[in-house]
């Protein structure tokens, strides 16, 4: 690994950190936003769902442009958009303004799903691909923990409804620094070569592999458009052709199913904790009690979020040893077990209820990042050929975020209408279906050169 390769991995990690930060920070900020703007349950759900709707659209609409405009160009553009929309979010003066800013933030994070994966996977050896892509993805868990932690610290030091603005403001300067740093990386040589720009690709590889002593002494690449996949059509319909249909189903459907649980449980963990263990009264009577309740819920959520980090560490260690498919199946089954365990808390009271709830959510958080939350991201960026990799992984991420946005939008309503236990049972079922789909449409990419994967 050269210095440039490590720089690429580090800067790709930033997008995942920002995603975890913003999405999970919203769970802490939400009660204050609801109070400041006087939102209904439906409007509250829209606030939670809007970043995810942005991710849904951005992953395909912007991420797919990386196949045409280049990996590096979109890698920079997405972070410019993220920083700009964060500033607008902090300055929001109305509910509509708030939603627009959150949508823009999501749009940029959606673009990062395919581009961050591609700039890593197209710049490093196959043997290390799983570890490094997942290492970058793991910063989503760090971001989730930081988002909850930053929210708690700001609440503890700023007992005012405007505290939520300061939460989001903490990410503005780091985002600007990441924008500047991304200008310094190399562009994707496989993408350049696939466009017939072979000499440019050779120059980028020389920069990428620059080290002392120099190795290799000279870089010579072939024009990949002469290969099997290089000159094929790259439209959306090609993803659903007979050749790539299996890859599309494997990349998209399990990701959709795992996002139902990961974002529903993740965003509303404070709400669920409060509803089950009685951490807060039904209504906060003033701003001070609202912030106190929010801090209590944030403490419990942060404790559970630590298991997200432990899970992704396990995924990094095992992805290239055990394989993507096995880990995804094991993770889905573990998620189902954790949610079932959490549902038992509704049948008990006192310490027993608390034990089942925390044990179940901790198991779920660990298994989702050990398995489906990490593996779906990794697989989606590996199962498609270079000429449609951005589009394919972007479409998969968009389909996944349909599940995430739907859950985030409807969760407050369903929680009130169906109850916590019924929702947990439903998510147990979706997790088991995810395991089955993974097995039926499996394509193992562990240690395989991405240009040699067989689709027929």
Secondary structure by P-SEA (a helix, b strand, c coil): ccaaaaaaaaaaaaaaaaaaaaaaaaaaaaaaaaaaacccaaaaaaaaaaaaaaaaaaacccccccccccaaaaaaaaaaaaaaaaaaaaacccaaaaaaaaaaaaaaaaaaaaaaaaaaaacccccaaaaaaaaaaaaaaaaaaaaaaaaaaaaacccccaaaaaaaacaaaaaaaaaaaaaaccccaaaaaaacaaaaaaaaaaaaaccccccccbbbbcccccccccccccccccccccccaaaaaaacaaaaaaaacaaaaaaaaaaaaaaaccccccccccaaaaaaaaaaaaaaaaaaaaaaaaaaaaaaaccccccaaaaaaaaaaaaaaaaaaaaaccccccaaaaaaaaaaaaaaaaaaaaccccaaaaaaaccccccaaaaaaaaaaaaaaaaaaaaaaaaaaaaaaccaaaaaaaaaaaaaaaaaaaaaaccccccccccccccc
